Each structure stands twice: as structure tokens, then as C-alpha cells.
């Protein structure tokens, strides 16, 4: 990594950390998702900083940002846009929806109906929207950060597997430690630090880093290592749905992004091992007899942890 690029990465980390204190791991994973050209799903209880993380990232580089508050009455046109008849030109004109932005915060995505959730599929997978027979390209970079409450909460519509598979990874924020929360209280006596964030990078920097990530080297032994983990998820009697080929590709892209953020031009086994659970946990489904009384997400993470630990790490 060049010195100038390393400085941009360091500034991005520091900028985001000013608004979301004590969550270095979540910040790292969010940057990995952005640089790997993926999308991020943050699942946790209300009030732990999901929305703040998304806003801090968007404020840290020059980009267009839109927040969509998902509700049960939200329609696909409210997200994608709508064609409106212009009486002067006697033609329909397309008015873009909030999805046409570099960073899109889909807040509480599982509170809207499956019909509106599915409207994001093409946009997230192909970076384009098809409306009235026309294809509209989305701006680049295009990054969706979706937040959702645990499915056990009332008034939620669980995302289908096809929608979940579009997210590069799913992460949790978690409650802060006692000391961290105490520091948050101390720092929030004055103004919210989110309001004072200034961009430290521009779109060109992000696009350049995304391009560099794609050229990070991955040894063939790491391909075999990743495939062995994936194959064991498909054969496990504790899972009814294993990792898809898209999931395997997403793990490699995430590993490349992690190596890049660490200043390396090559991947290590630890890149794959460290990211396997956040990249795979939402792509697998635990069998009913193994779910017991645990939450579904906790069950899949536990099974994946055992699988990852059982696979020998290449030397």
C-alpha cells in the first residue's frame, strides 16, 4: 500500500471512531465491506449504534448519502423512483428514488414487506435499477448499509435467503463495556461528534482503493482452505443450507480487503479464518433439531465456529 493510501485509510478509521467509540472491530468490518464492493447488514437491538456507524462512514468521505426508513407501508417506488408524466414534453420522466446515492442506509429493513425488500435485489447485485423498460445505472461506488432488529422482535419480516445472500457480511454491534459506555457519556456532554465530522477522502480515493483490493494476491492453498470450509457447511447435518458459490467469492473479496487494510499485497490464512463467520453466518440455515432454544443467528455462528476450527490452516 502506498503511503498516501495508507494515510487515507488511517484518516477514515479515525474519523469514524470519533462518532462510534469503542467499536474498532465493527469499523474494520464496515470498511472491508465498502472496499470489497459489497454491502453490509448490521443486526442488533435498538440503540447500540447501528445507524451512527452508517452515518459516520458516509460523512467521512465526499459522497451522496440517503437514508431510507423502512416501514410496513413503504412501496418499491418509494425506494427505486417513479415515472411521472410531463405534459409539456408529453413523455414520462423518471424521478430517481433514494436508492440513487453512493451510500444508502436502509434503516430497519426487516420492518417492511417482502415486496419492498425484493426491490433492492437488482440494485444490490447489479448496481442498476430497471423501471418501465429502461435500465438506470446507480452511482459508483454504491454501498448499502442495512440495519435490522433481531427477528424475535415484534413487527418484523425476516429477510429471505435470496436477499440475505446479497450482503457481503452480517455483523453485530453488541453492548459497550462498562468503561466504554462511561467514556461515551463523558464525550457526549457537549455536541454529538457526528455533527462535526468532515470528509477525509473523496470518491476517487474509494474507487482507487476498491480497484487495488481486486489485485491483492490469493495463493491457491487459500482457495483450497476456503473451499474446505464451504464444503463442510454443505455436508454438515447441523445445517439444512450450506454456503453458496457466491458466498465463497464474497469471502475471498473480503479477505483481499482485509489484507489491503493491513497494508499487505497478499492474503494470509487468518484473513479467511477471521472473516468466515461474518461472511457466512447469514448464508447458512441451522436444522431445526439443532436450533433448540438458542436464537437462530447464535446457532449458525456456533456451528460455523466449530467447522472453521476443524479445518487445518495451510502453512
Secondary structure as GFF3:
##gff-version 3
##sequence-region A 1 315
A	DSSP	alpha_helix	3	19	.	.	.	ID=ss1
A	DSSP	alpha_helix	24	35	.	.	.	ID=ss2
A	DSSP	beta_strand	40	43	.	.	.	ID=ss3
A	DSSP	alpha_helix	50	59	.	.	.	ID=ss4
A	DSSP	beta_strand	65	69	.	.	.	ID=ss5
A	DSSP	alpha_helix	76	80	.	.	.	ID=ss6
A	DSSP	beta_strand	81	86	.	.	.	ID=ss7
A	DSSP	beta_strand	91	96	.	.	.	ID=ss8
A	DSSP	beta_strand	103	107	.	.	.	ID=ss9
A	DSSP	three_ten_helix	109	111	.	.	.	ID=ss10
A	DSSP	alpha_helix	114	118	.	.	.	ID=ss11
A	DSSP	alpha_helix	120	126	.	.	.	ID=ss12
A	DSSP	beta_strand	128	131	.	.	.	ID=ss13
A	DSSP	beta_strand	134	137	.	.	.	ID=ss14
A	DSSP	beta_strand	143	148	.	.	.	ID=ss15
A	DSSP	alpha_helix	161	164	.	.	.	ID=ss16
A	DSSP	beta_strand	169	171	.	.	.	ID=ss17
A	DSSP	alpha_helix	178	187	.	.	.	ID=ss18
A	DSSP	three_ten_helix	193	196	.	.	.	ID=ss19
A	DSSP	alpha_helix	203	213	.	.	.	ID=ss20
A	DSSP	alpha_helix	220	235	.	.	.	ID=ss21
A	DSSP	beta_strand	239	241	.	.	.	ID=ss22
A	DSSP	alpha_helix	245	261	.	.	.	ID=ss23
A	DSSP	alpha_helix	269	280	.	.	.	ID=ss24
A	DSSP	beta_strand	285	286	.	.	.	ID=ss25
A	DSSP	alpha_helix	288	291	.	.	.	ID=ss26
A	DSSP	alpha_helix	296	310	.	.	.	ID=ss27
###
